């Protein structure tokens, strides 16, 4: 029973270790391995909180250590990845200005991620079904998908839009999404948050099948990119649709009140 008590923290610390390990591999120039380690850390992160609540050991300490692990694995590691990727492979001669230029833009994920995690920790109410702002694990997965896409197409970039031109603006946009007020559903993150066991098993089977096929055919970057785009676009669209519906209902309510007066 005592071992069970520490399982969620063990998952959190494993997430933290994988984030640290990814930084070491990125430093050595193994950007693809660094990306895979960050994705693996995100998968572990999706379990620790659920496991803690399931076995009844959720605590303030667990919440704080989880945020610190997320800061390293999903904020610092992606920022470090972006900086090294651009600085090491820039086609022009590097200098101090270029160093500071890449350092500034690559700092957005870690700065915005830190703000988001701090907001989450001090929030008086944490919603059961959705996050306020783009979750840091999904932001890290999206960045890794873009980096892997760039690596895979490195020798064929003449056939596509030059990814370097749009990559930094996309990363900045993802960073600001983390501190936005857009609601992102928790049920689309690996497992559903409701008690529908059949749905959870189905989603798990679909996820495992898609992952195996992506690994077998070497399309992990495509699978991650499609998953990330689906999550971002679907939640953003639903958020604005719901807000529009609420606004129309409020207008109708105000019109009825004026008629009564």
MOTANOR-V15338 format. One record per residue. N is the residue number from 0. PSI is psi in whole degrees, 0 to 359 (* if undefined). BURIAL is I if it has 24 or more other ideal C-beta (glycine too) atoms within 12 Angstrom, else O. D_FIRST is the distance of its C-alpha to the first C-alpha in Angstrom with 1 decimal. Layout:
N/PSI/BURIAL/D_FIRST, N/PSI/BURIAL/D_FIRST
This chain:
0/323/O/0.0, 1/326/O/3.8, 2/318/O/5.4, 3/325/O/5.2, 4/329/O/6.6, 5/0/O/9.3, 6/313/I/10.3, 7/318/I/13.1, 8/326/I/14.5, 9/321/O/14.6, 10/318/I/16.7, 11/316/I/18.8, 12/329/I/19.5, 13/320/I/20.4, 14/314/I/22.7, 15/317/I/24.3, 16/319/O/24.8, 17/323/I/26.5, 18/316/I/28.7, 19/319/I/29.7, 20/323/I/30.4, 21/322/I/32.5, 22/319/I/34.6, 23/317/O/35.3, 24/322/I/36.4, 25/318/I/38.5, 26/327/O/40.1, 27/356/O/41.1, 28/4/O/42.7, 29/75/O/40.1, 30/323/I/40.0, 31/318/I/38.8, 32/320/I/35.8, 33/318/I/35.0, 34/315/I/35.2, 35/323/I/32.9, 36/323/I/30.2, 37/318/I/30.5, 38/317/I/30.2, 39/321/I/27.1, 40/323/I/25.6, 41/323/I/26.6, 42/316/I/24.7, 43/322/I/21.5, 44/332/I/22.3, 45/349/I/22.5, 46/326/I/18.9, 47/312/I/17.0, 48/317/I/18.1, 49/319/I/17.7, 50/319/I/14.1, 51/317/I/13.3, 52/326/O/15.2, 53/318/O/13.8, 54/4/O/10.2, 55/36/O/11.8, 56/19/I/11.3, 57/138/O/15.0, 58/167/O/16.9, 59/324/O/20.3, 60/316/O/19.2, 61/321/I/17.7, 62/318/I/21.1, 63/315/O/23.1, 64/329/I/21.6, 65/319/I/21.9, 66/320/I/25.6, 67/320/I/26.3, 68/319/I/25.0, 69/323/I/27.1, 70/321/I/30.0, 71/308/I/30.0, 72/325/I/29.2, 73/359/I/31.2, 74/302/I/33.9, 75/312/I/34.8, 76/313/I/34.4, 77/322/I/36.6, 78/317/I/39.1, 79/322/I/39.3, 80/314/I/39.7, 81/313/I/42.5, 82/309/I/44.3, 83/323/I/44.3, 84/313/I/45.3, 85/319/I/48.3, 86/322/I/49.3, 87/332/O/49.2, 88/19/O/51.0, 89/137/O/53.5, 90/350/O/57.0, 91/165/O/58.8, 92/131/O/59.0, 93/148/O/56.1, 94/182/O/57.0, 95/322/O/55.6, 96/315/O/56.3, 97/323/O/54.5, 98/311/O/51.5, 99/326/O/51.3, 100/309/O/52.0, 101/326/I/49.0, 102/320/O/46.8, 103/308/O/47.6, 104/328/I/47.0, 105/349/I/43.9, 106/348/I/42.4, 107/313/I/42.2, 108/318/I/38.7, 109/325/I/37.1, 110/309/I/39.1, 111/324/I/38.7, 112/320/I/35.0, 113/319/I/34.4, 114/316/I/36.3, 115/316/I/34.4, 116/323/I/30.9, 117/318/O/32.2, 118/318/O/33.6, 119/320/I/30.3, 120/328/O/28.4, 121/359/O/31.1, 122/133/O/31.6, 123/330/O/31.5, 124/122/O/30.6, 125/120/O/28.7, 126/144/O/29.9, 127/323/O/27.6, 128/350/O/29.8, 129/159/I/31.6, 130/150/I/31.8, 131/109/I/34.8, 132/156/I/36.2, 133/122/I/35.6, 134/140/I/31.9, 135/322/I/31.8, 136/321/I/29.9, 137/325/I/32.7, 138/318/I/35.4, 139/319/I/34.1, 140/318/I/34.1, 141/316/I/37.6, 142/317/I/38.9, 143/321/I/37.5, 144/318/I/39.2, 145/319/I/42.4, 146/316/I/42.3, 147/322/I/41.5, 148/317/I/44.4, 149/318/I/46.6, 150/315/I/45.7, 151/326/I/46.3, 152/15/O/49.6, 153/323/O/50.7, 154/357/O/53.6, 155/26/O/54.7, 156/343/O/54.7, 157/343/O/58.4, 158/349/O/57.6, 159/175/O/55.4, 160/138/O/55.4, 161/109/O/54.8, 162/332/I/51.1, 163/327/I/51.5, 164/323/O/53.7, 165/350/O/51.2, 166/313/I/47.9, 167/315/I/47.9, 168/323/O/49.0, 169/317/I/46.2, 170/322/I/43.6, 171/319/I/45.0, 172/316/I/44.9, 173/321/I/41.2, 174/316/I/40.6, 175/334/O/42.4, 176/330/I/40.6, 177/330/I/37.3, 178/13/I/38.9, 179/175/I/40.8, 180/10/O/40.3, 181/138/I/39.9, 182/124/I/37.1, 183/124/I/35.0, 184/140/I/32.9, 185/336/I/29.1, 186/346/I/29.4, 187/1/I/31.4, 188/89/I/28.8, 189/309/I/27.4, 190/150/I/25.7, 191/146/I/26.8, 192/353/I/25.2, 193/184/O/26.2, 194/17/O/24.6, 195/93/O/27.2, 196/320/O/25.2, 197/317/O/28.4, 198/320/O/29.6, 199/317/O/26.5, 200/319/O/26.7, 201/313/O/30.5, 202/324/O/30.1, 203/316/O/27.5, 204/317/O/30.0, 205/316/O/32.9, 206/317/I/31.2, 207/316/O/30.3, 208/314/O/33.8, 209/320/O/35.5, 210/316/O/33.5, 211/315/O/34.4, 212/319/O/38.0, 213/319/I/38.2, 214/317/O/36.9, 215/317/O/39.2, 216/7/O/42.3, 217/45/O/41.5, 218/33/O/41.5, 219/320/I/38.2, 220/322/I/40.3, 221/316/O/42.0, 222/315/I/38.8, 223/321/I/37.1, 224/317/I/40.3, 225/316/O/40.8, 226/316/I/37.2, 227/314/I/37.7, 228/319/O/41.1, 229/314/O/40.1, 230/316/I/37.3, 231/308/I/39.6, 232/316/O/42.7, 233/315/O/41.1, 234/322/I/39.3, 235/316/I/42.3, 236/313/O/44.7, 237/325/O/42.6, 238/312/I/42.2, 239/327/O/46.0, 240/314/O/46.7, 241/319/O/44.4, 242/322/O/46.0, 243/319/O/49.5, 244/315/O/48.7, 245/321/O/47.5, 246/318/O/50.6, 247/321/O/52.9, 248/321/O/51.4, 249/320/O/51.8, 250/317/O/55.5, 251/321/O/56.1, 252/319/O/54.7, 253/322/O/56.9, 254/319/O/59.9, 255/322/O/59.4, 256/322/O/59.1, 257/321/O/62.4, 258/322/O/64.2, 259/319/O/63.1, 260/*/O/64.5
